[in-house]
């Protein structure tokens, strides 16, 4: 929703309705976004905007064809994944006030992305039955590999989920999804909704996270495991990667980091 709200605030005056939108408004907005974020992030923004404009066009609220937005092209391996320092992630989590349903829900979502590397789509599909309190595990369905991942829950995660369900999640919600919307129609959050939650909470935190997507938490999880000596194959299995090629991108980051701290090689010939 954050993308749509920004688009409308920049393109339509309060006194105007959606019929005032033109292709020029769309192009100017995409150009504005493109100056401050990576193309990979811009792709997600364009997808949100395209879906909104298609919906409005089908309802006759805007001119048809506005959703035909040129998507910026990206190439596999063009840029290494962006990871955040763990101290930044801890500050982001701490910035979410757990005083109401939204705070407890959003904090739990960010916690699962940061500590378990779950994709927004995987979090969106979690149900209440996915938590086995007796065995202290969480069952996540990985779409890309079509496999089920059973994750052990740490004490901190147990506390986060227990508090969210006991004190935050309304008892009368008529849905089995773990994370639900607060507005009608009642149901589980979508993966886009979860991405928007990250964007909103990152903005509210005051941290330098402009242009950072929710996947940065997943990448940070992978880098943390790599730094602790966990094998690439194991990391790939936890992330639900199809092939080791996807996981080896993180080795590229690690190599670049080592280059920045490498000591200069002494000139032996000079002695």
C-alpha positions, 0 to 999 in steps of 0.5 A, spaced: 500 500 500 505 504 501 507 504 493 500 506 491 499 511 497 506 515 494 503 514 487 497 517 488 499 523 493 504 525 487 499 524 481 492 526 484 490 532 488 485 531 493 480 534 489 481 530 483 478 523 482 482 517 479 480 519 472 485 524 472 491 519 472 495 519 465 500 515 462 505 521 464 503 521 471 505 513 471 512 515 467 514 520 472 513 516 478 517 510 475 522 515 473 522 518 480 523 511 484 528 509 479 533 515 481 533 512 489 533 505 488 535 499 485 532 496 479 531 489 483 527 493 488 523 498 482 521 491 479 517 490 485 514 497 486 512 496 478 508 490 480 504 493 485 503 499 481 501 495 475 496 490 479 493 497 482 492 500 475 489 494 472 484 493 477 482 501 477 482 500 469 477 494 470 472 498 474 472 504 469 475 508 474 481 510 470 483 510 463 485 503 460 492 501 459 495 505 464 498 498 467 502 497 461 508 499 465 515 498 462 519 493 467 526 495 468 530 489 466 535 485 471 540 480 470 541 474 474 548 475 478 548 483 476 548 485 483 550 481 489 544 481 495 544 486 499 545 484 507 544 488 513 548 489 519 546 485 525 546 491 529 541 494 524 536 489 524 536 489 532 535 496 532 529 495 526 526 490 531 526 494 537 523 500 533 516 496 533 512 498 539 509 491 541 503 495 544 497 493 540 495 487 535 499 491 529 505 492 533 505 484 535 504 482 528 509 486 525 514 484 530 513 477 529 513 477 521 520 481 521 523 476 527 521 470 522 524 473 516 530 476 520 532 469 524 529 464 519 530 467 512 523 466 510 520 469 504 514 473 504 510 468 501 512 463 506 510 467 511 503 469 508 502 461 508 503 460 515 497 457 519 496 456 526 497 449 525 504 450 523 507 451 530 508 445 534 508 448 541 510 441 544 516 439 539 518 447 539 518 447 531 515 451 525 513 448 519 514 452 513 512 450 505 517 452 500 514 454 494 520 454 489 522 447 491 515 444 493 518 442 500 516 442 507 521 445 512 521 444 519 525 449 523 526 448 530 524 454 534 529 458 539 526 460 546 526 468 543 522 466 537 517 462 542 516 468 546 515 472 540 510 468 537 506 466 544 505 473 546 503 475 539 497 469 539 496 470 546 496 478 547 495 480 540 491 476 535 484 477 536 480 470 538 474 471 534 478 471 527 475 467 522 481 465 519 487 459 520 492 464 517 497 465 523 498 473 520 491 476 518 489 483 515 485 487 520 481 490 515 475 487 511 475 482 508 478 478 513 483 473 511 491 472 511 496 477 509 499 477 502 506 476 500 505 484 497 502 486 504 508 483 508 513 487 503 509 493 505 509 492 512 517 491 512 517 498 508 513 501 513 516 499 519 523 501 516 521 508 514 518 509 521 524 506 524 528 512 522 534 507 520 538 509 513 533 503 510 531 507 504 530 503 498 532 496 502 527 491 500 524 486 505 529 480 502 535 484 505 533 480 512 533 474 508 540 475 505 542 477 512 540 471 515 544 467 510 550 471 511 550 470 518 550 463 517 555 463 512 559 467 517 558 462 523 561 457 518 555 453 516 556 450 509 553 452 503 549 446 501 545 447 508 544 454 507 541 453 500 536 448 503 534 452 509 533 458 504 529 453 499 534 454 493 533 450 487 541 450 486 547 451 489 548 457 484 543 461 487 546 460 494 554 461 491 552 468 490 553 469 498 560 467 497 561 472 492 559 477 497 564 474 503 570 474 498 568 482 497 568 483 504 575 479 505 578 484 500 576 490 503 580 487 510 586 484 506 593 486 508 597 488 503 602 483 500 609 485 502 614 486 496 619 481 497 624 483 491 625 489 495 629 486 501 
